[in-house]
Amino acid sequence: MLDFDFEKLCSVSLSNLNVYACLVCGKYFQGTGKSSHAYFHSLHEDHHVFINLHTLKVYILPDGYEVTEASLTDIKDVLKPSFTREQVARLDKVNPYAYDLNNKRYLPGFVGLNNIKANDYLNVIVQALAHVEPIRNHFLLDDGDQGSELVRRFGMLIRKVWNPRAFKGQVSPHELLQEISNASTKRFRLSQQSDPIDLLSWFLNALHVGMGGKRKPGSSLIHQTFQGEVRIDEQAILVRETSDESGSDKKKKIFDTSREITTKRTPFMVLTLDVPPPPLFQDEADKNIIPQVPLTTLLSKYDGVTGQESGNVLRRYKITKLPRYLVFHIKRFTKNNWNLEKNPTIVNFPIKNVDMTEFVEGPDALHSTRYDLVANICHEGKPGPGNGIYKVHVHDRAKDQWFAIQDLFVEEIMAPMIFLSESYIQVGPDV
């Protein structure tokens, strides 16, 4: 009967102040005084045990006295899970299976998240961030009273995902969804599917501000984990007539060193990789063949040599500082005048030791230039809200096992199966 995943509001007054849960029926009521909703509930329904959802103190109503009983600790562990430093330090070495109240086996950290209506795009982002070690460890050890409401609710959800003493082997992200909807002024909603990369960009910035981050680099845990820096060289393209039959396109893509080149350095938290367009015309033999491209081809955008044309400006990119965790956004969706199009090209990537050396300017003393994959978000189906689904592959380092998670469905998969997916967002730590 007890479900603490939903917003802590009184079921009568809808207030979020001084809310208690009835431990008999699970409903939420405000206050314990003689004119309070919880007091009337105890008289009308003959339910007498109530827990304060903030302080975790348990009271008997209508008498109004507090009880301390060891048998209530399992309820407190579900309402507000807590972890010791030793437990957190062991998570990537030993992560045993746990059992819920129905004696069903589940693996802490690899549990399903409810899809309330169309929030699969949020579920995959939460699952990916729950396996970013610095973020996870911070929120598992945090008491939950620091930062903005968004930060507190996200931290609570992370602790519930990793809770080895849960009543059921899944978690509802309802509370976090409500706060994201409020904080983004209804830009992200549970009733309408959005783009996970839009949510991730907004969410990381909102967490940065909510954790006291400033404009200065490294002023919050979010920036310390995800922020790198890229150098962008720009040059205006001059329209010129050439009689060269080999095509003037090649000339356009190379910087003219005799003219002015403007250079700026920009921080980033997500690296966008452009997928080459699939062939327009295919013969019968090639019709069922899905085009493939290696990750290194996409990364050549950041080699500091290859020019990218945008309007009448030519740009080239070079990474000047690598973050602790790299986030790749493989740009699959493009919008034309009529509808949204999806590029189905499969990206071939190594799961371990992605070498970024040739894309970084000078030696990066702070971080290694090699990265492992820890989370892979992919899209299945047609483009456009509601036409496809998002799922995520996450790695359990304790067992060296990959899991595919789509909302409530969690299954073990073999590592080679990940390569067959249409990857959209990838997250990995330096090694």
GUVEXTOR-528096 format. One record per residue (C-alpha): residue number from 0; x, y, z. Coordinates in nm, 4 decimals. Layout:
BEGIN
+-----+----------+----------+----------+
: seq :     east :    north :       up :
+-----+----------+----------+----------+
: NUM :        X :        Y :        Z :
...
+-----+----------+----------+----------+
//
This chain:
BEGIN
+-----+----------+----------+----------+
: seq :     east :    north :       up :
+-----+----------+----------+----------+
:   0 :   0.0000 :   0.0000 :   0.0000 :
:   1 :   0.2933 :   0.2343 :   0.0603 :
:   2 :   0.4210 :   0.4225 :  -0.2436 :
:   3 :   0.6459 :   0.7209 :  -0.1755 :
:   4 :   0.7320 :   0.7954 :  -0.5405 :
:   5 :   0.4548 :   1.0492 :  -0.5924 :
:   6 :   0.4482 :   1.4155 :  -0.5021 :
:   7 :   0.4279 :   1.4788 :  -0.1273 :
:   8 :   0.0932 :   1.6634 :  -0.1265 :
:   9 :  -0.1969 :   1.6353 :   0.1156 :
:  10 :  -0.4740 :   1.4374 :  -0.0585 :
:  11 :  -0.7372 :   1.6809 :   0.0755 :
:  12 :  -0.5819 :   2.0310 :   0.0787 :
:  13 :  -0.3079 :   1.9653 :  -0.1886 :
:  14 :  -0.0617 :   2.1480 :   0.0389 :
:  15 :   0.3030 :   2.0353 :   0.0534 :
:  16 :   0.3605 :   2.1687 :   0.4062 :
:  17 :   0.3875 :   1.9357 :   0.7063 :
:  18 :   0.2597 :   1.6278 :   0.5184 :
:  19 :   0.2174 :   1.2877 :   0.6846 :
:  20 :   0.1577 :   0.9467 :   0.5266 :
:  21 :  -0.0911 :   0.7082 :   0.6821 :
:  22 :   0.1024 :   0.3816 :   0.7238 :
:  23 :  -0.2188 :   0.1788 :   0.6988 :
:  24 :  -0.3617 :   0.2963 :   0.3641 :
:  25 :  -0.0685 :   0.4989 :   0.2248 :
:  26 :  -0.2619 :   0.8257 :   0.1703 :
:  27 :  -0.1039 :   1.1652 :   0.2440 :
:  28 :  -0.2563 :   1.4127 :   0.4898 :
:  29 :  -0.1533 :   1.7474 :   0.6338 :
:  30 :  -0.0731 :   1.8120 :   1.0010 :
:  31 :  -0.1410 :   1.6229 :   1.3227 :
:  32 :  -0.3291 :   1.8886 :   1.5217 :
:  33 :  -0.6898 :   1.8429 :   1.6355 :
:  34 :  -0.8295 :   2.0251 :   1.3305 :
:  35 :  -0.5939 :   1.8631 :   1.0776 :
:  36 :  -0.6839 :   1.6295 :   0.7914 :
:  37 :  -0.4633 :   1.3501 :   0.9335 :
:  38 :  -0.6450 :   1.3778 :   1.2704 :
:  39 :  -0.9901 :   1.3440 :   1.1074 :
:  40 :  -0.8643 :   1.0515 :   0.8963 :
:  41 :  -0.7487 :   0.8675 :   1.2101 :
:  42 :  -1.0962 :   0.9075 :   1.3655 :
:  43 :  -1.3061 :   0.8292 :   1.0560 :
:  44 :  -1.1028 :   0.5346 :   0.9202 :
:  45 :  -0.9637 :   0.3982 :   1.2471 :
:  46 :  -0.6067 :   0.4316 :   1.1059 :
:  47 :  -0.3636 :   0.5407 :   1.3748 :
:  48 :   0.0015 :   0.5296 :   1.2562 :
:  49 :   0.1400 :   0.8290 :   1.0592 :
:  50 :   0.4922 :   0.9171 :   0.9420 :
:  51 :   0.6174 :   1.2689 :   0.8713 :
:  52 :   0.7465 :   1.2642 :   0.5128 :
:  53 :   1.0251 :   1.5120 :   0.5894 :
:  54 :   1.1516 :   1.4309 :   0.9410 :
:  55 :   1.0629 :   1.0540 :   0.9240 :
:  56 :   0.9161 :   1.0743 :   1.2773 :
:  57 :   0.6236 :   0.8375 :   1.3437 :
:  58 :   0.3183 :   0.9437 :   1.5455 :
:  59 :   0.0068 :   0.7719 :   1.6811 :
:  60 :  -0.3152 :   0.9669 :   1.6216 :
:  61 :  -0.5523 :   1.0839 :   1.7606 :
:  62 :  -0.3455 :   1.0518 :   2.0836 :
:  63 :  -0.0578 :   1.2502 :   1.9289 :
:  64 :   0.2482 :   1.0756 :   2.0763 :
:  65 :   0.5661 :   0.9748 :   1.8926 :
:  66 :   0.6789 :   0.6113 :   1.8629 :
:  67 :   1.0287 :   0.4772 :   1.8014 :
:  68 :   1.0132 :   0.1198 :   1.6821 :
:  69 :   1.2955 :  -0.0710 :   1.5102 :
:  70 :   1.0497 :  -0.2488 :   1.2799 :
:  71 :   0.9681 :   0.0857 :   1.1136 :
:  72 :   1.3231 :   0.1334 :   0.9781 :
:  73 :   1.2460 :  -0.0597 :   0.6576 :
:  74 :   0.9701 :   0.1938 :   0.5773 :
:  75 :   1.2117 :   0.4824 :   0.6471 :
:  76 :   1.4716 :   0.3190 :   0.4194 :
:  77 :   1.2227 :   0.3232 :   0.1314 :
:  78 :   1.1004 :   0.6776 :   0.2006 :
:  79 :   1.4513 :   0.8213 :   0.2333 :
:  80 :   1.7255 :   0.5709 :   0.1382 :
:  81 :   2.0687 :   0.6343 :   0.2908 :
:  82 :   2.4136 :   0.4988 :   0.2088 :
:  83 :   2.7473 :   0.4785 :   0.3882 :
:  84 :   3.0766 :   0.5734 :   0.2212 :
:  85 :   3.1833 :   0.2058 :   0.2312 :
:  86 :   2.8662 :   0.0969 :   0.0469 :
:  87 :   2.9152 :   0.3607 :  -0.2228 :
:  88 :   3.2845 :   0.2736 :  -0.2661 :
:  89 :   3.1912 :  -0.0936 :  -0.3269 :
:  90 :   2.9151 :  -0.0338 :  -0.5858 :
:  91 :   3.1417 :  -0.0786 :  -0.8889 :
:  92 :   3.3185 :  -0.3789 :  -0.7349 :
:  93 :   3.0383 :  -0.5765 :  -0.5652 :
:  94 :   2.6716 :  -0.5161 :  -0.6500 :
:  95 :   2.4634 :  -0.8159 :  -0.5368 :
:  96 :   2.1022 :  -0.8766 :  -0.6390 :
:  97 :   1.8314 :  -0.7687 :  -0.3910 :
:  98 :   1.4740 :  -0.8923 :  -0.3366 :
:  99 :   1.1544 :  -0.6867 :  -0.3125 :
: 100 :   0.8474 :  -0.7575 :  -0.0951 :
: 101 :   0.7128 :  -1.0039 :  -0.3543 :
: 102 :   1.0449 :  -1.1914 :  -0.3390 :
: 103 :   1.1257 :  -1.0823 :  -0.6943 :
: 104 :   1.4927 :  -1.0335 :  -0.7720 :
: 105 :   1.6217 :  -0.6947 :  -0.8900 :
: 106 :   1.9638 :  -0.5350 :  -0.9288 :
: 107 :   2.0087 :  -0.1991 :  -0.7483 :
: 108 :   2.0990 :   0.0715 :  -0.9994 :
: 109 :   1.9464 :  -0.1250 :  -1.2876 :
: 110 :   1.5737 :  -0.0971 :  -1.2143 :
: 111 :   1.2915 :   0.0084 :  -1.4444 :
: 112 :   1.1330 :   0.3547 :  -1.4369 :
: 113 :   0.7584 :   0.3993 :  -1.4891 :
: 114 :   0.6465 :   0.5520 :  -1.8171 :
: 115 :   0.3507 :   0.7527 :  -1.6871 :
: 116 :   0.2399 :   0.8680 :  -2.0313 :
: 117 :   0.5169 :   0.9742 :  -2.2708 :
: 118 :   0.8209 :   1.0284 :  -2.0484 :
: 119 :   1.0549 :   0.7627 :  -2.1918 :
: 120 :   1.2798 :   1.0513 :  -2.3075 :
: 121 :   1.3321 :   1.1502 :  -1.9412 :
: 122 :   1.3760 :   0.7925 :  -1.8176 :
: 123 :   1.6764 :   0.7288 :  -2.0430 :
: 124 :   1.8483 :   1.0512 :  -1.9286 :
: 125 :   1.7958 :   0.9608 :  -1.5599 :
: 126 :   1.9300 :   0.6080 :  -1.6198 :
: 127 :   2.2389 :   0.7442 :  -1.7968 :
: 128 :   2.3138 :   1.0063 :  -1.5284 :
: 129 :   2.2568 :   0.7477 :  -1.2516 :
: 130 :   2.5681 :   0.5684 :  -1.3831 :
: 131 :   2.7945 :   0.8722 :  -1.4003 :
: 132 :   3.0098 :   0.7906 :  -1.0977 :
: 133 :   3.0829 :   1.1423 :  -0.9566 :
: 134 :   2.7138 :   1.2430 :  -0.9895 :
: 135 :   2.5872 :   0.9142 :  -0.8457 :
: 136 :   2.8293 :   0.9121 :  -0.5499 :
: 137 :   2.7533 :   1.2762 :  -0.4644 :
: 138 :   2.3783 :   1.2209 :  -0.4478 :
: 139 :   2.3981 :   0.8841 :  -0.2668 :
: 140 :   2.5998 :   1.0460 :   0.0130 :
: 141 :   2.4102 :   1.3782 :   0.0133 :
: 142 :   2.1432 :   1.4242 :   0.2828 :
: 143 :   1.9103 :   1.5818 :   0.0260 :
: 144 :   1.8684 :   1.9225 :   0.1904 :
: 145 :   2.1168 :   2.1148 :  -0.0285 :
: 146 :   2.0438 :   2.2977 :  -0.3519 :
: 147 :   1.7234 :   2.3746 :  -0.5414 :
: 148 :   1.4040 :   2.1661 :  -0.5373 :
: 149 :   1.5059 :   2.0184 :  -0.8744 :
: 150 :   1.8426 :   1.9070 :  -0.7320 :
: 151 :   1.6766 :   1.7563 :  -0.4222 :
: 152 :   1.4223 :   1.5585 :  -0.6233 :
: 153 :   1.6844 :   1.4330 :  -0.8673 :
: 154 :   1.9066 :   1.3243 :  -0.5768 :
: 155 :   1.6155 :   1.1392 :  -0.4153 :
: 156 :   1.5398 :   0.9565 :  -0.7423 :
: 157 :   1.9065 :   0.8503 :  -0.7769 :
: 158 :   1.9004 :   0.7120 :  -0.4209 :
: 159 :   1.5792 :   0.5192 :  -0.4936 :
: 160 :   1.7247 :   0.3721 :  -0.8145 :
: 161 :   2.0251 :   0.2390 :  -0.6175 :
: 162 :   1.8281 :   0.1385 :  -0.3044 :
: 163 :   1.8961 :  -0.2289 :  -0.2105 :
: 164 :   1.6038 :  -0.2282 :   0.0398 :
: 165 :   1.3186 :  -0.1257 :  -0.1924 :
: 166 :   0.9614 :  -0.2598 :  -0.1623 :
: 167 :   0.9363 :  -0.3093 :  -0.5394 :
: 168 :   1.1863 :  -0.3510 :  -0.8212 :
: 169 :   1.0951 :  -0.0323 :  -1.0069 :
: 170 :   1.0765 :   0.3408 :  -0.9361 :
: 171 :   0.8421 :   0.6141 :  -1.0563 :
: 172 :   1.0055 :   0.9434 :  -1.1657 :
: 173 :   0.6762 :   1.1304 :  -1.1035 :
: 174 :   0.8129 :   1.3802 :  -0.8477 :
: 175 :   1.1118 :   1.4742 :  -1.0651 :
: 176 :   0.8884 :   1.5051 :  -1.3728 :
: 177 :   0.6558 :   1.7463 :  -1.1937 :
: 178 :   0.9476 :   1.9668 :  -1.0898 :
: 179 :   1.1072 :   1.9560 :  -1.4386 :
: 180 :   0.7725 :   2.0614 :  -1.5855 :
: 181 :   0.7479 :   2.3531 :  -1.3386 :
: 182 :   1.1119 :   2.4611 :  -1.3684 :
: 183 :   1.1082 :   2.4510 :  -1.7505 :
: 184 :   0.7723 :   2.6373 :  -1.7642 :
: 185 :   0.6009 :   2.3348 :  -1.9253 :
: 186 :   0.8654 :   2.2945 :  -2.1951 :
: 187 :   0.9119 :   1.9304 :  -2.0873 :
: 188 :   0.5977 :   1.7391 :  -1.9951 :
: 189 :   0.5047 :   1.3831 :  -1.9054 :
: 190 :   0.2187 :   1.3810 :  -2.1587 :
: 191 :   0.4315 :   1.4684 :  -2.4629 :
: 192 :   0.7527 :   1.3067 :  -2.5831 :
: 193 :   1.0449 :   1.5486 :  -2.6184 :
: 194 :   1.3976 :   1.5124 :  -2.7490 :
: 195 :   1.6368 :   1.3659 :  -2.4849 :
: 196 :   1.9264 :   1.5865 :  -2.6026 :
: 197 :   1.7150 :   1.9011 :  -2.5460 :
: 198 :   1.6266 :   1.7753 :  -2.1992 :
: 199 :   1.9877 :   1.6777 :  -2.1178 :
: 200 :   2.1242 :   2.0214 :  -2.2186 :
: 201 :   1.8574 :   2.2048 :  -2.0187 :
: 202 :   1.8795 :   1.9657 :  -1.7222 :
: 203 :   2.2589 :   1.9819 :  -1.6817 :
: 204 :   2.2458 :   2.3637 :  -1.6832 :
: 205 :   1.9529 :   2.3657 :  -1.4366 :
: 206 :   2.1402 :   2.1273 :  -1.2024 :
: 207 :   2.4545 :   2.3433 :  -1.2335 :
: 208 :   2.2628 :   2.6549 :  -1.1252 :
: 209 :   2.0664 :   2.4608 :  -0.8583 :
: 210 :   2.3919 :   2.3363 :  -0.7021 :
: 211 :   2.5248 :   2.6900 :  -0.6673 :
: 212 :   2.7213 :   2.6990 :  -0.9923 :
: 213 :   2.8373 :   3.0284 :  -1.1413 :
: 214 :   2.9674 :   3.1323 :  -1.4847 :
: 215 :   3.3209 :   3.0401 :  -1.3764 :
: 216 :   3.4286 :   2.6974 :  -1.5147 :
: 217 :   3.4339 :   2.4204 :  -1.2564 :
: 218 :   3.2100 :   2.6070 :  -1.0101 :
: 219 :   2.9774 :   2.3067 :  -0.9663 :
: 220 :   3.0041 :   1.9272 :  -0.9762 :
: 221 :   2.8179 :   1.9289 :  -1.3104 :
: 222 :   3.0828 :   2.1473 :  -1.4766 :
: 223 :   3.3678 :   1.9545 :  -1.3102 :
: 224 :   3.2271 :   1.6314 :  -1.4568 :
: 225 :   3.1006 :   1.7274 :  -1.8033 :
: 226 :   3.2550 :   2.0579 :  -1.9107 :
: 227 :   3.5297 :   2.0679 :  -2.1713 :
: 228 :   3.6472 :   2.3391 :  -2.4073 :
: 229 :   3.6660 :   2.3630 :  -2.7864 :
: 230 :   3.8481 :   2.6104 :  -3.0096 :
: 231 :   3.6495 :   2.7387 :  -3.3082 :
: 232 :   3.8199 :   2.9035 :  -3.6059 :
: 233 :   3.5931 :   3.0983 :  -3.8419 :
: 234 :   3.6428 :   3.2555 :  -4.1811 :
: 235 :   3.3949 :   3.4199 :  -4.4191 :
: 236 :   3.3495 :   3.2394 :  -4.7511 :
: 237 :   3.4063 :   3.4587 :  -5.0526 :
: 238 :   3.1906 :   3.3725 :  -5.3539 :
: 239 :   3.4219 :   3.3396 :  -5.6499 :
: 240 :   3.3880 :   3.2002 :  -5.9974 :
: 241 :   3.6212 :   2.9191 :  -6.0973 :
: 242 :   3.6602 :   2.7408 :  -6.4243 :
: 243 :   3.7999 :   2.4386 :  -6.2467 :
: 244 :   3.5919 :   2.1380 :  -6.3538 :
: 245 :   3.7054 :   1.9297 :  -6.0570 :
: 246 :   3.4632 :   2.1415 :  -5.8547 :
: 247 :   3.5116 :   2.4480 :  -5.6411 :
: 248 :   3.3652 :   2.2765 :  -5.3334 :
: 249 :   3.7025 :   2.1439 :  -5.2298 :
: 250 :   3.8514 :   2.4898 :  -5.2466 :
: 251 :   3.5715 :   2.6294 :  -5.0330 :
: 252 :   3.6352 :   2.3798 :  -4.7501 :
: 253 :   3.9990 :   2.4849 :  -4.6987 :
: 254 :   4.0889 :   2.7948 :  -4.4958 :
: 255 :   4.2642 :   3.0718 :  -4.6838 :
: 256 :   4.5597 :   3.1593 :  -4.4604 :
: 257 :   4.6114 :   3.4932 :  -4.6361 :
: 258 :   4.2768 :   3.6222 :  -4.5061 :
: 259 :   4.1582 :   3.6930 :  -4.1523 :
: 260 :   4.0655 :   3.3930 :  -3.9323 :
: 261 :   3.8778 :   3.4665 :  -3.6086 :
: 262 :   3.9332 :   3.2274 :  -3.3188 :
: 263 :   3.7299 :   3.1808 :  -3.0030 :
: 264 :   3.7215 :   2.9255 :  -2.7215 :
: 265 :   3.3858 :   2.7934 :  -2.6108 :
: 266 :   3.2984 :   2.5610 :  -2.3210 :
: 267 :   3.0864 :   2.2555 :  -2.4030 :
: 268 :   2.9082 :   1.9790 :  -2.2113 :
: 269 :   2.7892 :   1.7846 :  -2.5188 :
: 270 :   2.9874 :   1.7156 :  -2.8384 :
: 271 :   2.7632 :   1.7022 :  -3.1461 :
: 272 :   2.8649 :   1.4549 :  -3.4176 :
: 273 :   2.7147 :   1.4902 :  -3.7667 :
: 274 :   2.6135 :   1.1688 :  -3.9430 :
: 275 :   2.6781 :   1.1702 :  -4.3204 :
: 276 :   2.3549 :   1.1575 :  -4.5226 :
: 277 :   2.2561 :   0.8096 :  -4.6492 :
: 278 :   2.2781 :   0.7523 :  -5.0274 :
: 279 :   1.9733 :   0.8915 :  -5.2089 :
: 280 :   1.9543 :   0.6333 :  -5.4861 :
: 281 :   2.0229 :   0.2670 :  -5.4232 :
: 282 :   2.0056 :  -0.0243 :  -5.6610 :
: 283 :   1.8028 :  -0.3356 :  -5.5785 :
: 284 :   2.0960 :  -0.5147 :  -5.4167 :
: 285 :   2.1646 :  -0.2298 :  -5.1722 :
: 286 :   1.8053 :  -0.1530 :  -5.0787 :
: 287 :   1.8051 :  -0.3503 :  -4.7511 :
: 288 :   2.1576 :  -0.2593 :  -4.6495 :
: 289 :   2.1721 :  -0.0025 :  -4.3672 :
: 290 :   2.4675 :   0.2355 :  -4.4161 :
: 291 :   2.7413 :   0.2248 :  -4.1520 :
: 292 :   3.0067 :   0.4739 :  -4.0468 :
: 293 :   3.2919 :   0.4453 :  -3.7916 :
: 294 :   3.2958 :   0.6812 :  -3.4920 :
: 295 :   3.6402 :   0.8150 :  -3.5935 :
: 296 :   3.4885 :   0.9501 :  -3.9175 :
: 297 :   3.2345 :   1.1519 :  -3.7169 :
: 298 :   3.5037 :   1.2712 :  -3.4757 :
: 299 :   3.7131 :   1.4103 :  -3.7651 :
: 300 :   3.4930 :   1.7223 :  -3.7292 :
: 301 :   3.7154 :   1.8075 :  -3.4282 :
: 302 :   4.0568 :   1.7456 :  -3.5903 :
: 303 :   4.1200 :   2.1202 :  -3.6367 :
: 304 :   4.1653 :   2.0757 :  -4.0140 :
: 305 :   3.8337 :   1.9691 :  -4.1656 :
: 306 :   3.6175 :   2.2703 :  -4.2509 :
: 307 :   3.2429 :   2.2786 :  -4.1786 :
: 308 :   3.0344 :   2.5076 :  -4.3957 :
: 309 :   2.7435 :   2.6928 :  -4.2356 :
: 310 :   2.5777 :   2.9668 :  -4.4389 :
: 311 :   2.8623 :   3.1810 :  -4.5686 :
: 312 :   3.1002 :   3.0979 :  -4.2833 :
: 313 :   3.3595 :   2.8208 :  -4.2749 :
: 314 :   3.4394 :   2.6741 :  -3.9332 :
: 315 :   3.6864 :   2.4217 :  -3.7975 :
: 316 :   3.6961 :   2.2779 :  -3.4465 :
: 317 :   3.9650 :   2.1494 :  -3.2116 :
: 318 :   3.9126 :   2.0310 :  -2.8522 :
: 319 :   4.1383 :   2.2216 :  -2.6115 :
: 320 :   4.0218 :   2.0611 :  -2.2854 :
: 321 :   3.8636 :   1.7207 :  -2.2308 :
: 322 :   3.6074 :   1.6629 :  -1.9520 :
: 323 :   3.6028 :   1.3722 :  -1.7053 :
: 324 :   3.2926 :   1.2378 :  -1.8790 :
: 325 :   3.2414 :   1.2809 :  -2.2531 :
: 326 :   2.8870 :   1.3100 :  -2.3903 :
: 327 :   2.8414 :   1.2500 :  -2.7634 :
: 328 :   2.5239 :   1.3587 :  -2.9411 :
: 329 :   2.4958 :   1.1693 :  -3.2712 :
: 330 :   2.2755 :   1.4030 :  -3.4747 :
: 331 :   2.0170 :   1.1765 :  -3.6399 :
: 332 :   1.7186 :   1.4087 :  -3.6764 :
: 333 :   1.6922 :   1.6926 :  -3.9277 :
: 334 :   1.3941 :   1.9142 :  -3.9919 :
: 335 :   1.3080 :   2.0110 :  -4.3481 :
: 336 :   1.0241 :   2.2335 :  -4.4681 :
: 337 :   0.7641 :   1.9605 :  -4.4234 :
: 338 :   0.8575 :   1.7124 :  -4.1546 :
: 339 :   1.1233 :   1.5600 :  -3.9310 :
: 340 :   1.3629 :   1.3154 :  -4.0959 :
: 341 :   1.5762 :   1.0490 :  -3.9302 :
: 342 :   1.9123 :   0.9223 :  -4.0511 :
: 343 :   1.9257 :   0.5439 :  -3.9809 :
: 344 :   2.3039 :   0.5122 :  -4.0351 :
: 345 :   2.4627 :   0.2741 :  -3.7831 :
: 346 :   2.7654 :   0.4204 :  -3.6025 :
: 347 :   3.0420 :   0.1667 :  -3.5324 :
: 348 :   3.2121 :   0.2537 :  -3.2041 :
: 349 :   3.4451 :   0.0778 :  -2.9613 :
: 350 :   3.2982 :   0.0105 :  -2.6157 :
: 351 :   3.6387 :   0.0582 :  -2.4553 :
: 352 :   3.9353 :   0.2843 :  -2.5212 :
: 353 :   3.7934 :   0.5476 :  -2.7551 :
: 354 :   4.1143 :   0.7388 :  -2.8291 :
: 355 :   4.0680 :   1.1177 :  -2.8491 :
: 356 :   4.4407 :   1.2048 :  -2.8787 :
: 357 :   4.4320 :   1.3384 :  -3.2361 :
: 358 :   4.1285 :   1.5602 :  -3.1633 :
: 359 :   4.2833 :   1.7377 :  -2.8635 :
: 360 :   4.5178 :   2.0335 :  -2.8879 :
: 361 :   4.8381 :   1.9690 :  -2.6951 :
: 362 :   4.8707 :   1.7258 :  -2.4035 :
: 363 :   4.5785 :   1.7347 :  -2.1594 :
: 364 :   4.7439 :   1.6841 :  -1.8227 :
: 365 :   4.4177 :   1.6731 :  -1.6254 :
: 366 :   4.2441 :   1.3890 :  -1.8028 :
: 367 :   4.3263 :   1.0777 :  -1.9987 :
: 368 :   4.2482 :   1.0919 :  -2.3712 :
: 369 :   4.0912 :   0.7442 :  -2.3670 :
: 370 :   3.7262 :   0.6869 :  -2.2822 :
: 371 :   3.5057 :   0.3841 :  -2.2070 :
: 372 :   3.1341 :   0.3692 :  -2.2781 :
: 373 :   2.9041 :   0.3538 :  -1.9730 :
: 374 :   2.5632 :   0.4500 :  -2.1216 :
: 375 :   2.4260 :   0.4397 :  -2.4764 :
: 376 :   2.0846 :   0.5978 :  -2.5495 :
: 377 :   1.9269 :   0.4896 :  -2.8768 :
: 378 :   1.6087 :   0.5588 :  -3.0715 :
: 379 :   1.3879 :   0.2953 :  -3.2333 :
: 380 :   1.1093 :   0.3671 :  -3.4802 :
: 381 :   1.0095 :   0.6663 :  -3.6883 :
: 382 :   1.1037 :   1.0295 :  -3.6133 :
: 383 :   0.8675 :   1.2721 :  -3.4415 :
: 384 :   0.7071 :   1.2824 :  -3.0945 :
: 385 :   0.5196 :   0.9630 :  -3.0139 :
: 386 :   0.6325 :   0.7735 :  -3.3253 :
: 387 :   0.9348 :   0.5992 :  -3.1762 :
: 388 :   1.0767 :   0.4917 :  -2.8405 :
: 389 :   1.3967 :   0.5650 :  -2.6527 :
: 390 :   1.5895 :   0.2965 :  -2.4685 :
: 391 :   1.9257 :   0.2916 :  -2.2931 :
: 392 :   2.2121 :   0.0435 :  -2.2580 :
: 393 :   2.4013 :   0.0732 :  -1.9280 :
: 394 :   2.7091 :  -0.1092 :  -1.8025 :
: 395 :   2.7365 :  -0.2805 :  -1.4632 :
: 396 :   3.1065 :  -0.2573 :  -1.3874 :
: 397 :   3.0804 :  -0.4919 :  -1.0874 :
: 398 :   2.9634 :  -0.7831 :  -1.3061 :
: 399 :   3.0986 :  -0.6497 :  -1.6407 :
: 400 :   2.7468 :  -0.6990 :  -1.7772 :
: 401 :   2.5404 :  -0.4776 :  -2.0113 :
: 402 :   2.1687 :  -0.4150 :  -1.9544 :
: 403 :   1.9080 :  -0.2827 :  -2.1977 :
: 404 :   1.6454 :  -0.0733 :  -2.0141 :
: 405 :   1.3276 :   0.0538 :  -2.1746 :
: 406 :   1.0944 :   0.2025 :  -1.9118 :
: 407 :   1.0035 :  -0.0956 :  -1.6874 :
: 408 :   1.1749 :  -0.3617 :  -1.8994 :
: 409 :   1.5263 :  -0.4527 :  -1.7886 :
: 410 :   1.7188 :  -0.7332 :  -1.9583 :
: 411 :   2.0765 :  -0.8519 :  -1.9792 :
: 412 :   2.2288 :  -0.8216 :  -2.3252 :
: 413 :   2.5586 :  -0.9181 :  -2.4846 :
: 414 :   2.7941 :  -0.6296 :  -2.5623 :
: 415 :   2.7946 :  -0.6887 :  -2.9446 :
: 416 :   2.4166 :  -0.6259 :  -2.9511 :
: 417 :   2.4772 :  -0.2598 :  -2.8624 :
: 418 :   2.6428 :  -0.2003 :  -3.2008 :
: 419 :   2.3167 :  -0.2810 :  -3.3816 :
: 420 :   2.1266 :   0.0069 :  -3.2186 :
: 421 :   2.0738 :   0.3526 :  -3.3658 :
: 422 :   2.2816 :   0.5339 :  -3.1033 :
: 423 :   2.1713 :   0.8858 :  -3.0215 :
: 424 :   2.3547 :   0.9892 :  -2.7017 :
: 425 :   2.6653 :   0.8249 :  -2.5557 :
: 426 :   2.8221 :   0.8873 :  -2.2146 :
: 427 :   3.1652 :   0.7635 :  -2.1048 :
: 428 :   3.4341 :   0.8343 :  -1.8416 :
: 429 :   3.8057 :   0.8812 :  -1.9061 :
: 430 :   4.0159 :   0.5783 :  -1.8138 :
+-----+----------+----------+----------+
//
